[in-house]
């Protein structure tokens, strides 16, 4: 699962999903032992993070929606991993 971004201790992954149950562009965020899947439109698909980290992820997704969609297409159509800037800079 390629790491595409990180910020404030949150790791953001995206991976190619053949026959994904989510059926839409999304990311997987990990903080400690907690995980969450969030669609590029901000919908939480599964899981949860501590409140503060989940707010960071939701803000990042809102700011980077177009980049997440582009990364999803690149990965699923061309096996290309695109990195996306975090919240820190």
C-alpha positions as CSV (number, residue, x, y, z in Angstrom):
1,X,0.0,0.0,0.0
2,X,1.8,3.1,-1.2
3,X,2.3,6.0,1.3
4,X,1.1,9.2,-0.5
5,X,1.2,11.7,2.3
6,X,1.8,12.3,6.0
7,X,1.2,15.0,8.5
8,X,1.0,15.4,12.3
9,X,1.7,11.7,12.7
10,X,-1.1,10.6,10.4
11,X,0.0,8.4,7.5
12,X,-2.1,8.5,4.3
13,X,-2.1,5.5,2.0
14,X,-3.8,4.7,-1.3
15,X,-3.8,1.4,-3.1
16,X,-5.2,-0.1,-6.2
17,X,-8.4,-1.8,-5.4
18,X,-9.8,-4.3,-7.9
19,X,-13.5,-4.7,-7.2
20,X,-13.3,-2.3,-4.3
21,X,-16.4,-2.3,-1.9
22,X,-16.2,1.5,-1.8
23,X,-16.4,2.0,-5.6
24,X,-15.1,5.6,-5.4
25,X,-11.7,7.4,-5.0
26,X,-10.6,7.2,-1.4
27,X,-7.7,7.2,1.0
28,X,-6.7,5.1,4.0
29,X,-5.4,7.1,7.0
30,X,-3.5,5.5,9.9
31,X,-2.7,6.9,13.3
32,X,-1.3,4.6,15.9
33,X,-3.5,1.5,15.8
34,X,-6.5,3.4,14.4
35,X,-7.6,3.4,10.7
36,X,-10.1,5.3,8.6
37,X,-11.1,5.2,4.9
38,X,-12.3,8.5,3.5
39,X,-13.6,9.2,0.0
40,X,-12.3,12.2,-1.9
41,X,-15.6,13.9,-1.4
42,X,-15.1,13.7,2.4
43,X,-17.5,10.8,3.1
44,X,-16.2,8.5,5.9
45,X,-16.4,5.0,4.4
46,X,-15.1,2.9,7.3
47,X,-13.2,3.2,10.6
48,X,-12.3,6.1,12.8
49,X,-9.4,8.0,14.2
50,X,-9.0,10.0,17.4
51,X,-11.1,13.1,17.0
52,X,-8.2,15.5,16.5
53,X,-6.5,13.4,13.9
54,X,-9.8,12.7,12.1
55,X,-10.4,16.4,11.8
56,X,-6.9,16.8,10.3
57,X,-7.7,14.1,7.7
58,X,-11.1,15.6,6.9
59,X,-9.5,19.0,6.4
60,X,-6.7,17.5,4.2
61,X,-9.2,15.7,2.1
62,X,-11.3,18.9,1.6
63,X,-8.2,20.8,0.5
64,X,-6.8,18.1,-1.7
65,X,-9.9,16.5,-3.3
66,X,-8.7,17.2,-6.9
67,X,-5.2,15.8,-6.1
68,X,-6.7,12.7,-4.5
69,X,-8.9,12.1,-7.6
70,X,-5.9,12.5,-9.9
71,X,-3.8,10.1,-7.7
72,X,-6.6,7.6,-7.7
73,X,-6.8,7.6,-11.5
74,X,-3.0,7.5,-11.9
75,X,-2.8,4.5,-9.6
76,X,-5.8,2.5,-10.9
77,X,-5.3,3.3,-14.6
78,X,-1.5,3.5,-14.9
79,X,0.0,1.9,-11.7
80,X,1.6,5.3,-11.0
81,X,1.9,6.5,-7.4
82,X,1.5,10.3,-6.9
83,X,2.6,12.0,-3.7
84,X,0.3,14.6,-2.2
85,X,1.5,17.5,0.0
86,X,0.4,17.2,3.7
87,X,-1.1,19.9,5.9
88,X,2.2,21.1,7.3
89,X,3.5,22.9,4.3
